[in-house]
Amino acid sequence: TITVGGVTVTATPIGSSSDHSYIFNGWINSCGSTVATNCTITANFAQTGRTYAVTIAKNNDYGTVSKNVINVPYGAPITINGKTANINNTSITATPYSNTAQYTYYFSDWTNNCGSTVVNDCTIIANFARYDNSYTITIASNNNSYGAVSLSRISATYGSSITTNNNTLTINGTKIT
């Protein structure tokens, strides 16, 4: 507000839109502190572009993303190609964890809740998955002339139990005699 000769004047910017905000940026006073001649006092308004936060999330903890949040202007383009999401010329990469003896990790796809352009705060999700590694166990006889085994191969996941009891071998619940 500004007061001139006992009259108070208030400057109020217009409401914001989805792509711009309008702000009051102060008074430009060519009159000085007292009126001595015809003069102008100008309400200084400005238009600023709106910025929105694009959050890059993960559906689980099976990988990483190169950025977690990026602030971009209204209308910023979004493209997705494989493991890379490009938001307003900033590349975000989804990288699955390195495989272990127990698990194989992989990136499956993106869930894009923003669309092709940013018009509000939104989220893009990197979807990762994993599967348990399976291993082939070969069951052999030291001499086929003296005896045989009921299975020659079995597939078992990492961490499967192996037990023996007399002439029975059990691998994760499957008995081999």
C-alpha positions as CSV (number, residue, x, y, z in Angstrom):
1,T,0.0,0.0,0.0
2,I,0.9,3.6,-0.4
3,T,-0.7,6.7,1.2
4,V,-0.9,10.0,-0.7
5,G,-2.7,13.0,1.1
6,G,-4.4,10.6,3.5
7,V,-5.7,8.3,0.7
8,T,-4.4,4.7,0.8
9,V,-3.9,2.8,-2.4
10,T,-3.4,-0.9,-2.4
11,A,-1.7,-2.8,-5.3
12,T,-2.9,-6.3,-5.8
13,P,-1.6,-8.6,-8.6
14,I,-4.1,-10.7,-10.6
15,G,-4.5,-14.3,-9.7
16,S,-2.0,-16.9,-10.9
17,S,-2.5,-19.2,-13.8
18,S,-1.0,-22.7,-14.3
19,D,1.8,-21.3,-16.4
20,H,2.4,-17.9,-14.7
21,S,2.4,-16.1,-11.4
22,Y,1.9,-12.4,-11.0
23,I,3.6,-10.5,-8.3
24,F,3.7,-6.9,-6.9
25,N,7.3,-5.7,-7.2
26,G,7.1,-2.4,-5.3
27,W,6.2,1.2,-6.1
28,I,8.1,3.5,-8.5
29,N,7.6,6.9,-7.0
30,S,8.6,9.9,-9.1
31,C,6.9,12.3,-6.6
32,G,9.3,11.9,-3.7
33,S,8.0,12.1,-0.1
34,T,5.8,15.2,-0.6
35,V,3.6,16.4,-3.5
36,A,5.2,19.5,-5.2
37,T,4.0,19.1,-8.8
38,N,2.1,16.7,-11.1
39,C,3.8,13.4,-10.8
40,T,3.3,9.6,-11.2
41,I,3.5,6.8,-8.7
42,T,3.5,3.4,-10.5
43,A,2.6,0.1,-9.1
44,N,5.3,-2.3,-10.4
45,F,3.9,-5.7,-11.3
46,A,5.7,-8.6,-12.8
47,Q,4.9,-11.9,-14.5
48,T,7.0,-14.9,-13.6
49,G,6.9,-18.4,-15.1
50,R,5.6,-21.1,-12.8
51,T,7.9,-23.9,-11.8
52,Y,6.8,-27.4,-10.9
53,A,8.6,-30.3,-9.2
54,V,8.8,-33.6,-11.0
55,T,9.6,-36.3,-8.4
56,I,11.4,-39.3,-9.7
57,A,10.5,-42.2,-7.4
58,K,11.2,-46.0,-7.4
59,N,8.6,-48.7,-7.0
60,N,10.9,-50.6,-4.6
61,D,14.6,-50.8,-3.5
62,Y,16.0,-52.9,-6.4
63,G,17.8,-50.0,-8.2
64,T,18.7,-46.4,-8.2
65,V,17.7,-43.2,-10.2
66,S,20.2,-40.5,-11.0
67,K,18.0,-37.7,-9.7
68,N,15.1,-37.6,-7.2
69,V,13.5,-34.2,-7.9
70,I,13.9,-31.8,-10.8
71,N,12.2,-28.4,-10.9
72,V,11.1,-27.3,-14.3
73,P,9.0,-24.6,-15.9
74,Y,5.4,-25.1,-17.0
75,G,5.2,-26.9,-20.3
76,A,8.6,-28.6,-20.0
77,P,8.7,-31.7,-22.3
78,I,9.1,-35.2,-21.0
79,T,10.3,-38.1,-23.2
80,I,11.1,-41.7,-22.1
81,N,13.4,-44.1,-23.9
82,G,14.4,-47.3,-22.2
83,K,16.2,-46.7,-18.9
84,T,16.3,-42.9,-19.5
85,A,13.7,-40.3,-18.8
86,N,14.4,-36.9,-20.3
87,I,12.7,-34.0,-18.5
88,N,13.4,-30.5,-20.0
89,N,16.7,-31.7,-21.4
90,T,17.8,-33.2,-18.2
91,S,18.4,-37.0,-18.4
92,I,17.5,-39.2,-15.5
93,T,18.8,-42.8,-15.6
94,A,17.3,-45.8,-13.9
95,T,20.0,-48.4,-12.9
96,P,19.1,-51.8,-11.4
97,Y,21.4,-53.1,-8.7
98,S,24.2,-55.4,-9.6
99,N,23.2,-59.1,-9.7
100,T,24.2,-61.3,-6.8
101,A,24.4,-65.0,-6.3
102,Q,20.8,-64.9,-4.9
103,Y,19.1,-62.3,-7.2
104,T,19.0,-61.0,-10.7
105,Y,17.9,-57.3,-10.7
106,Y,16.4,-55.6,-13.7
107,F,14.7,-52.4,-14.8
108,S,11.2,-53.0,-16.3
109,D,9.7,-49.7,-17.3
110,W,8.6,-46.2,-16.2
111,T,5.2,-45.2,-14.9
112,N,4.8,-41.6,-16.1
113,N,2.1,-39.8,-14.1
114,C,3.1,-36.4,-15.7
115,G,2.3,-37.0,-19.4
116,S,4.3,-35.5,-22.2
117,T,4.6,-32.0,-20.7
118,V,4.7,-30.7,-17.2
119,V,1.6,-28.8,-16.1
120,N,1.7,-29.3,-12.4
121,D,3.8,-31.1,-9.7
122,C,3.9,-34.8,-10.7
123,T,5.7,-38.1,-10.3
124,I,7.5,-40.5,-12.6
125,I,8.2,-43.9,-11.2
126,A,11.1,-46.2,-12.2
127,N,9.9,-49.8,-11.9
128,F,12.5,-52.3,-10.9
129,A,12.1,-56.1,-10.3
130,R,14.2,-59.0,-9.3
131,Y,14.0,-62.8,-9.5
132,D,15.6,-65.6,-7.5
133,N,18.5,-67.2,-9.2
134,S,18.1,-70.9,-10.0
135,Y,21.0,-73.3,-10.2
136,T,21.3,-76.7,-11.8
137,I,22.4,-79.5,-9.5
138,T,23.9,-82.5,-11.3
139,I,23.4,-85.8,-9.4
140,A,26.0,-88.4,-10.5
141,S,26.9,-91.9,-9.6
142,N,30.6,-92.7,-9.2
143,N,30.1,-96.0,-11.1
144,N,26.9,-96.8,-13.0
145,S,27.7,-100.5,-12.8
146,Y,27.2,-100.5,-9.0
147,G,24.1,-98.4,-8.7
148,A,21.9,-95.7,-10.1
149,V,20.3,-92.4,-8.9
150,S,16.6,-91.6,-9.5
151,L,17.3,-88.1,-11.0
152,S,20.4,-86.9,-12.8
153,R,19.5,-83.1,-12.6
154,I,17.5,-80.8,-10.5
155,S,17.0,-77.1,-10.5
156,A,17.0,-75.3,-7.2
157,T,16.9,-71.6,-6.1
158,Y,19.7,-70.0,-4.2
159,G,19.7,-71.0,-0.6
160,S,17.8,-74.2,-1.1
161,S,18.5,-76.8,1.6
162,I,20.5,-80.0,0.8
163,T,20.2,-82.9,3.3
164,T,21.2,-86.5,3.2
165,N,19.7,-89.4,5.1
166,N,21.2,-92.9,4.4
167,N,20.6,-93.4,0.7
168,T,18.3,-90.4,0.2
169,L,19.4,-87.0,-0.9
170,T,16.8,-84.2,-0.4
171,I,17.2,-80.8,-2.2
172,N,14.6,-78.3,-1.1
173,G,12.0,-80.9,-0.5
174,T,12.7,-83.1,-3.6
175,K,13.9,-86.5,-2.7
176,I,16.5,-88.3,-4.8
177,T,17.2,-91.9,-4.0
